[in-house]
Amino acid sequence: MTVHYLPIQPKYLHYIRTGQKKVEARVKDKTTEAIKVGDKILFQTPAGDKVECTVFRRSEYANEDDMIESEGLTNIFPDITNLSERVAVRTMEYEEGNPPPTPIMVAFVLKL
């Protein structure tokens, strides 16, 4: 069992703590590739607030849309109630200069 450290926005840390966010979605990279079932993830906000979770299940998807269809939109994004809202947020992220995500996404089902 390994502990992995991942940054997270405060609102999503709150959703994990309250059980509203059951799935953490990340672009597949060296960091997420190393995370296995049974490992711990220590999420930390920029202000230092933390929560530790165990990875219960790990799944890879060809793209974000496939992941949302399989995992459920509100399990990943509790504050977004429909797909058109997610598309609007994604569009804003791109306009802010964030590059589009790579096609492969990783979903971690979490347990506190």
N, C-alpha and C positions, 0 to 999 in steps of 0.2 A: 504494500500500500504506500503510495506516494502522495505528498501534499503539493498541490499546484496553486500558484498565486495568480489571480486574474483581476484586473481592474473592472469596476462596474459603476454605472451611474447610480446615484443615491435612490432614485425612485424604483429602480429594478431591485436593488438590495432590499428595500422595504417590501416589495411584492414577494420576494423569496421568503423573507422572514414570516410574512403573514400567510404563506401558503398559496397565494394567488398566482405566483409564477412557479410552475412545476418543471419547465424546460428552459435550459439556457442554450441559446443558439449562437454559434460562432463560425466564422469562416475557417475552413480547414487550413492550418499552417503547422509549423514545427511544434508550437506550444500545444495546440489542441490535439495534434496527432499523438502526443505522448500521454494524454489522459485516457485512462482505462477504467472499466467497470471496477468498483471497489475503492478507487482512489478518492482522495478528498480534494475539494476545491475550496480555497479560502478566497472569497470575494472581498475586495476592499475598495471603498470609495476614495476620491481624492482627499477627503477630510479625515480619512483613517478609520471610518466605521467599517466593521467587518462582520462576516457571517461565514461559517464553515458548513459545507454540505458534502454528502457522499454521492458519488456517481452510481446510480442504480442501473441505468441503461445508457448505452452510447450508440447512436445511429448516424450514418452518413447519407447525405442526399445530394443529388446532382445539382440542385439549385434551391433557392429560398422558397419558391412556390411549392415545390414537391414536399419540402419539410413542413411548411405550414399546413398543407393538405393532410399530411400524415399525423403530425403532432397536435394540431389544433391551434388556431390563431391566438386565442386568449390564454392558452397554456404558455405561450412564448411571449406574447405582448398583452398583458392583462388590461392595459389602458386603451387598447384598440379593439373596437367591436366588429369591424368588417374589413374586408380585404381592400376596399377602395381607400379607407383611411391609411392602411399600411403603405399602399402605393404612393399616396400623397406625402407621407413621412419619408419614404425612400427617395422620392424626387427631391425633397428639400435637402436631404443628406448629400445627394450628388451635387446640388447647386452650391452647397457650402464647401465644395472642393474635395469631398471624400470620394475616392474612386469606387466604381461599382465593385461589389464583392466577387471573388473568384467563384466559379460555378459550383464548387463543392462546399457544402455546409455540413457542420457537425452539430447534432443535438444531444445534450446531456440531460437525462431525466434525473432530477435531484431529490434527495431525502435529507431533511435537517437532522 
